[in-house]
Amino acid sequence: MKRVFHIALCLPLILFSEGSGRIHGEAAILFHSEKLTIQVMEDQCILTGEYTFQNPASAPAQQALYYPVSVDSMLPYPDLFQVKDLYNEAVIRFQNQAKGIRFAVTIPAYSMRTFQVTYQQKCPNQMFEYILISTSEWKRPLTRCEILIYMPSKLAIREMSFPMTRLRETDGFQVYYFKQSRFQPNRNLKICWGES
């Protein structure tokens, strides 16, 4: 039963830009907003990110994106990635990199598009880190950032790098929420947990 639920949540994905940051400030497209949903389990996490980009120009824009993930001695490379264009539900091909993935997007003139990235990562030390500081490479704050964290009731948060509001408990999961406008973080999102 756990495995079926697990696979169902693994279908979305994540995002970053070609070069040193999510996308260079000079890039044709603008990074507008992001919404993250993180499912914490005992020894792994599934992250689904929805990333909205805007093309303010009068011509279609293509952009190569590099999506970084935290990989070190504490966090192995993710087991699964998927990237999807939510406008037409098309799956986007990507290339694996040492600490992330690389893929390309196309956005029509005067348009906004949302792309979904999902990845699943083992967390043997009950710690997860999501890279947020790369947002600074866009040279402007995001219009909005939202984060939802779902954690089984039998687990408890030990540490979190951003203040979260505990919303409710539903279907055996605790739900934590964060929302901020004009978001330009100076640190990554880190979550540590253990048995409650």
C-alpha positions as CSV (number, residue, x, y, z in Angstrom):
1,M,0.0,0.0,0.0
2,K,2.8,2.4,0.9
3,R,4.6,1.6,-2.4
4,V,1.5,2.5,-4.5
5,F,1.0,5.8,-2.7
6,H,4.7,6.4,-3.2
7,I,4.6,5.9,-7.0
8,A,1.6,8.1,-7.4
9,L,3.4,11.0,-5.8
10,C,6.5,10.6,-7.9
11,L,5.0,12.0,-11.1
12,P,5.9,15.8,-10.9
13,L,9.4,17.6,-10.8
14,I,11.9,20.6,-10.1
15,L,13.8,23.7,-11.7
16,F,17.0,25.9,-12.1
17,S,18.9,27.8,-15.0
18,E,21.7,27.2,-17.4
19,G,24.9,28.6,-16.0
20,S,25.6,29.6,-12.4
21,G,22.0,30.1,-11.2
22,R,18.4,29.2,-11.8
23,I,18.4,31.5,-14.8
24,H,20.6,34.5,-15.4
25,G,19.1,37.9,-14.8
26,E,19.8,38.8,-18.4
27,A,17.8,35.8,-19.7
28,A,14.8,36.4,-21.9
29,I,12.4,34.8,-19.4
30,L,11.6,35.9,-15.9
31,F,11.2,33.5,-12.9
32,H,7.8,34.5,-11.5
33,S,6.9,32.2,-8.6
34,E,7.3,28.7,-7.2
35,K,5.1,26.4,-5.2
36,L,6.7,23.4,-3.4
37,T,5.0,20.4,-1.9
38,I,7.2,18.1,0.2
39,Q,6.2,14.7,1.5
40,V,8.4,13.7,4.3
41,M,8.7,10.0,5.1
42,E,10.8,8.1,7.6
43,D,13.9,7.9,5.4
44,Q,13.1,9.8,2.2
45,C,11.3,12.8,0.8
46,I,9.3,13.5,-2.4
47,L,9.4,17.0,-3.6
48,T,7.0,18.4,-6.3
49,G,7.8,21.9,-7.4
50,E,5.7,24.1,-9.7
51,Y,7.7,26.9,-11.3
52,T,6.1,29.7,-13.2
53,F,8.1,31.7,-15.8
54,Q,7.1,34.7,-17.8
55,N,8.2,35.8,-21.3
56,P,7.6,39.6,-21.6
57,A,9.0,39.8,-25.1
58,S,7.2,39.9,-28.4
59,A,8.9,36.7,-29.6
60,P,8.9,33.1,-28.2
61,A,11.8,32.5,-25.8
62,Q,13.8,29.3,-25.3
63,Q,15.9,28.8,-22.2
64,A,18.1,26.1,-21.0
65,L,17.6,25.5,-17.2
66,Y,19.8,23.8,-14.7
67,Y,17.9,22.4,-11.7
68,P,20.3,21.8,-8.7
69,V,19.7,19.4,-5.8
70,S,21.5,19.0,-2.6
71,V,23.8,16.0,-3.0
72,D,26.5,15.1,-0.4
73,S,27.6,12.4,2.0
74,M,24.3,12.9,3.9
75,L,22.0,13.1,0.8
76,P,22.5,10.7,-2.1
77,Y,21.5,11.6,-5.7
78,P,17.7,11.4,-6.1
79,D,16.2,8.1,-7.2
80,L,13.7,9.6,-9.6
81,F,13.2,12.8,-11.6
82,Q,10.4,13.9,-13.8
83,V,9.8,17.3,-15.6
84,K,6.5,18.3,-17.1
85,D,5.0,21.3,-18.9
86,L,1.6,21.9,-17.1
87,Y,0.2,23.9,-20.0
88,N,0.0,20.8,-22.3
89,E,0.9,18.0,-19.8
90,A,3.9,17.2,-22.0
91,V,6.8,15.4,-20.3
92,I,10.1,17.2,-20.8
93,R,13.3,15.4,-21.5
94,F,16.3,16.2,-19.2
95,Q,19.9,15.3,-18.8
96,N,21.3,14.1,-15.4
97,Q,24.1,16.1,-14.0
98,A,26.3,15.4,-11.0
99,K,24.2,17.5,-8.7
100,G,21.0,18.1,-10.6
101,I,19.4,18.0,-14.0
102,R,19.4,20.1,-17.1
103,F,16.5,20.7,-19.5
104,A,15.1,23.3,-21.9
105,V,11.8,25.2,-21.9
106,T,10.0,27.3,-24.6
107,I,7.5,30.1,-23.7
108,P,5.4,31.9,-26.3
109,A,5.5,35.7,-26.6
110,Y,3.8,37.7,-23.8
111,S,3.0,34.5,-21.9
112,M,3.4,32.6,-18.7
113,R,4.0,28.9,-18.3
114,T,4.3,26.6,-15.3
115,F,6.6,23.6,-15.3
116,Q,6.5,20.9,-12.7
117,V,9.5,19.0,-11.4
118,T,9.3,16.0,-9.1
119,Y,12.1,14.2,-7.4
120,Q,12.4,11.5,-4.8
121,Q,15.5,11.4,-2.5
122,K,16.6,9.1,0.2
123,C,17.3,10.8,3.5
124,P,19.1,8.2,5.7
125,N,19.8,10.8,8.4
126,Q,16.3,12.1,8.5
127,M,17.4,15.5,7.0
128,F,16.4,17.1,3.7
129,E,17.7,20.2,2.0
130,Y,16.1,22.0,-0.9
131,I,18.2,24.6,-2.7
132,L,16.7,28.1,-2.6
133,I,19.7,30.4,-2.7
134,S,20.1,29.9,-6.5
135,T,17.0,32.2,-6.9
136,S,19.4,35.1,-6.4
137,E,20.9,34.4,-9.9
138,W,17.7,35.8,-11.4
139,K,18.6,39.2,-10.0
140,R,15.0,39.9,-8.8
141,P,12.8,38.4,-6.1
142,L,10.1,35.9,-6.9
143,T,6.6,37.4,-6.9
144,R,5.5,34.6,-4.5
145,C,6.8,31.4,-2.9
146,E,4.6,28.8,-1.2
147,I,5.7,25.7,0.6
148,L,3.6,22.8,1.9
149,I,5.1,20.0,4.0
150,Y,3.3,16.8,4.8
151,M,4.7,14.6,7.5
152,P,3.3,11.4,9.1
153,S,1.9,12.0,12.5
154,K,4.3,9.5,14.0
155,L,7.2,11.8,13.1
156,A,8.1,15.2,14.6
157,I,10.0,18.2,13.2
158,R,13.3,18.7,15.0
159,E,14.5,21.7,13.0
160,M,13.3,23.8,10.1
161,S,15.2,26.7,8.5
162,F,12.1,28.7,7.7
163,P,9.2,29.6,10.0
164,M,6.2,27.4,9.2
165,T,2.6,27.5,10.3
166,R,1.2,24.1,11.4
167,L,-2.2,24.0,9.6
168,R,-3.9,20.8,10.6
169,E,-3.6,17.0,10.8
170,T,-5.3,15.1,8.0
171,D,-5.3,11.5,7.0
172,G,-2.5,10.7,9.4
173,F,-0.3,13.6,8.2
174,Q,0.7,16.9,9.9
175,V,0.7,19.8,7.4
176,Y,3.0,22.8,7.6
177,Y,2.7,25.9,5.4
178,F,4.9,28.9,4.4
179,K,4.1,31.7,2.0
180,Q,5.9,34.9,1.2
181,S,5.7,37.6,-1.4
182,R,8.8,39.2,-3.0
183,F,10.8,36.2,-2.0
184,Q,14.6,36.3,-2.3
185,P,16.0,33.8,0.2
186,N,19.5,34.0,1.7
187,R,19.4,30.3,2.8
188,N,18.2,26.9,1.7
189,L,15.2,25.1,3.1
190,K,16.4,22.5,5.6
191,I,14.1,20.0,7.5
192,C,15.2,17.6,10.2
193,W,12.9,15.2,11.8
194,G,12.6,12.1,14.1
195,E,10.2,9.9,15.9
196,S,7.6,11.9,17.9
